[in-house]
Amino acid sequence: MPRHTSTLPAHARYALVTHVAELQAELASISCPRERRTIQAELKAAQARVAQLPPEG
């Protein structure tokens, strides 16, 4: 079972934030509507996981 995102170590947090940035960059260059919808869904899910992260401190 995956860990709740609030317990992620720093390297996992970084990987998740990096994944969001990569999806955003990929989305900017996609012209195929089907592929664009797929990436948008992945991006939305990844952004939701990032939003659940507690503030760093």
N, C-alpha and C positions, 0 to 999 in steps of 0.2 A: 504494500500500500504506500503511495507517495506521501512524503512528509508535507505537512501544512506549510505554506510559503513563509509564515512568520517565523519558522524555526530554521530557515535556510542559513547556511554559513555564508560568509562574505563572497567566496568565489562562486557560489551558486547564484547569489543575488546578481553579481556582475554578469554571469552568463545569461541570466534571464533578461536583464536590461539590454545587453548586447544583442540578444535575439530579437527584441522589439526593434532596435535600430536597424538591424539587417532586414527585417520584414518591411519596414518603412521604405528603405532604399530599394528593395526589390519591387515593391508596389509601384514606385515612381516610374519604373521602366517597363512595366507589363502593359501590353495592349490587348491581349486576349481576354474577353469578358469572363469566360469560365475560370481561367487561371487567376484573374484579378479577384473574383469573388472568393476563391479558395484562400488566397493570401490575406484578403481582408478579414475573413473569419479567423484565420490563425493569428493575425495581428490583434484582433479584438480580444481573443482568449488570452494572449500573452500580456496585453495591457491590463486586463482584469487581474491577472496574477500579480503583476507589478503593483497595482493599486492596493492589493491586500497586504503588501509588505509593510512592516512597521518602520517608522523613521529610523534612519541610522543614527547612532549616537554613542 
